């Protein structure tokens, strides 16, 4: 189960267009009380929340901004999309590593994380592999691979878009 990292995934102009939409004043973010599914201890963790934006879920486009991520989808070239969601985690005083998880249960395809901004946060895999948050970077891995994200300390937030999809055979 390899992890593929692609820097400068989009050309600079395409990336800036995507980033300006995601960070734009009219982009709707929604409060998500937990980063990973809750348990009784999660309610006391003041940093266990994020803002999210669902582009695609349950066989349906869920966002009028779906078209804005088309450059990413064209380059990924999935045979079918399962879920696409943006996550925006606020800055914290120290790096907080969240719970290991898989994005979509009972799904065997690919998961990709696209980094919207550079910061000292990262994606961590259960085997200890760490992928730094670098804007316009894409990391691609098997969807059943346990992973987690972190907060950041040197930017206002850490922003990524998660893609869950099937590849062409």
Secondary structure, DSSP 8 states (H G I E B T S, - for coil): ---EEESS-S-HHHHHHHHHHHTSTT---EEES-SS---GGGGG-TT--EEEEEEEETTEE--TTGGGGHHHHHHH--SEEEEEEEEEEE--SS--B---B-SSTT--SEEEEEESS--S-EEEETTS-EEE--TT-EEEEETTS-EEEB--SSSSEEEEEEEEEE---
